[in-house]
Amino acid sequence: MIVGTRGSELALTQTNYIRKRLFDLTNNEVETKIIKTTGDKITTSQLYNMDSKGLFTKELDRAVLEEEVDFAVHSLKDVPTELNEDLEIAAVPIRESPNEVLVSNYSWEDLKKGSTLGTSSLRREAFCNMYEKGLELKPIRGNIGTRVEKVLDGEVDATIMAEAGLNRLGLTGCIKNRFSLDYLTPPAGQGALAIITRKDSPVKDTIRKLNHYESEQEVLAEKTVLKELGIGCQWPLGSIARVNGSELSLYSILLTQKGEILHKAELKSSIGEAEDLGKKLARDMKEFI
């Protein structure tokens, strides 16, 4: 098998994790093909000011469609809600932490008015504004290592990042605070991976063995909210679903860029009703878009 991936350290770490899992299953090595995406080529713009649909995935998906590779590994939060009709998410492996964390030499409480916080996320910007800390928000781009270095070198006082990426790269030592899921709600799918194959792929059944049902249902509920609302990262929306036994809870919050809460809601259902749960919550939220 051949896997397509981005060339960043995080993408390769995630892909190597999947390669190892597949080797343990099949005893066959998986070849890696690095593919540069549009998002990798753009380093100067705020993502939410661009048409970001498939920004980090479409070139990889094209390689799967054209059978240059057998499958692709994505960070699930980057996967558009509408896939090409010939593709599918064959597996969602067990999810890493979906939480957001603060990377800084200062704690969240110690960041004073006028402190600089680097972010290119409209959602993170909105949450910072909601808490009225008076932070100076500055654009920051680059891979995880680059953004951490910019904080440690004093280019900005702090940044907010996904805990999952730092965990996967062994950079947990730079985490100053871990935010609760309701205090700083992550984007749909954060912490999860998506393995994309063609619907008619002969390797699909093998890939499916890597699926973790509870993680799959969590992200299905979250991404359904986005799909039903028809929005992407141009809206400050946080969504998180959590499985507890046979119960699935889904919480979403919609903000303005200035940090005003437009709507928030939490609903619960059985784990097997994830898509219906996402649709129901989206119906509640639609009038606020």
ZIJO-V90258 format. One record per backbone hydrogen bond with DSSP energy under -1.0 kcal/mol. NH is the residue of the N-H (numbers start at 1). CO is the residue of the C=O. E is the energy in kcal/mol with one decimal. If there is no record, write none. Layout:
nh co e
NH CO E
NH CO E
This chain:
nh co e
3 31 -3.1
4 71 -2.8
5 33 -2.0
12 8 -2.6
13 9 -2.1
14 10 -2.7
15 11 -2.5
16 12 -2.7
17 13 -1.7
18 14 -1.6
19 15 -2.7
20 16 -2.3
21 17 -2.0
22 18 -2.4
23 19 -2.4
24 20 -2.5
25 21 -1.3
26 22 -3.0
27 23 -2.8
31 1 -2.6
33 3 -2.9
35 5 -2.9
39 55 -2.7
41 37 -1.1
42 38 -1.0
49 46 -1.7
50 47 -1.7
52 50 -1.4
55 52 -2.1
57 54 -1.1
58 54 -2.5
61 57 -2.7
62 58 -2.2
63 59 -1.7
64 60 -1.7
65 61 -2.6
66 62 -2.5
67 64 -1.3
68 63 -2.4
69 63 -1.3
70 2 -2.6
71 2 -1.3
72 196 -1.9
73 4 -1.6
74 194 -2.6
76 192 -2.4
78 75 -2.2
79 76 -1.4
87 84 -2.3
88 197 -2.2
90 88 -1.0
90 195 -2.3
91 195 -1.1
96 191 -2.8
101 161 -2.8
102 177 -2.9
103 159 -3.0
114 134 -2.7
115 112 -2.3
117 136 -2.5
118 158 -2.7
119 138 -2.6
125 121 -2.3
126 122 -2.3
127 123 -2.2
128 124 -2.4
129 125 -2.1
130 126 -2.2
131 127 -1.7
132 129 -1.2
136 115 -3.0
138 117 -2.3
147 143 -2.3
148 144 -2.4
149 145 -2.3
150 146 -2.0
151 147 -1.3
152 148 -2.6
153 149 -2.7
154 151 -1.4
155 150 -1.9
156 150 -1.2
157 116 -1.1
158 116 -1.3
159 103 -1.7
161 101 -2.4
163 99 -2.6
166 162 -1.2
167 163 -2.7
168 164 -2.6
169 165 -1.5
170 167 -1.1
171 166 -3.0
174 171 -1.6
175 172 -1.7
176 102 -3.3
177 102 -1.1
179 100 -2.5
184 180 -2.2
190 187 -1.9
192 189 -2.0
194 74 -2.5
195 91 -2.4
196 72 -2.6
197 88 -2.2
199 86 -2.8
201 198 -1.5
204 201 -1.1
207 203 -2.5
208 204 -2.4
210 207 -2.3
211 208 -1.9
212 92 -2.7
216 212 -2.5
217 213 -2.4
218 214 -2.0
219 215 -2.3
220 216 -1.9
221 217 -2.0
222 218 -2.0
223 219 -2.9
224 220 -1.8
225 221 -1.2
226 222 -1.2
227 223 -2.6
228 224 -2.7
229 225 -2.0
230 226 -1.8
231 226 -1.3
235 232 -1.4
237 235 -1.8
238 253 -2.6
239 186 -2.2
240 251 -2.7
242 249 -2.2
244 247 -3.0
247 244 -2.0
248 269 -3.2
249 242 -2.4
250 267 -3.0
251 240 -2.7
252 265 -2.4
253 238 -2.4
254 263 -3.1
255 236 -2.6
256 260 -1.9
259 256 -1.8
262 254 -2.6
263 254 -1.6
265 252 -2.3
267 250 -2.4
269 248 -2.2
271 246 -2.3
273 270 -2.0
277 273 -2.3
278 274 -2.2
279 275 -2.2
280 276 -2.4
281 277 -2.3
282 278 -2.2
283 279 -2.0
284 280 -1.5
285 281 -1.4
286 282 -1.7
288 285 -2.1
289 286 -1.6
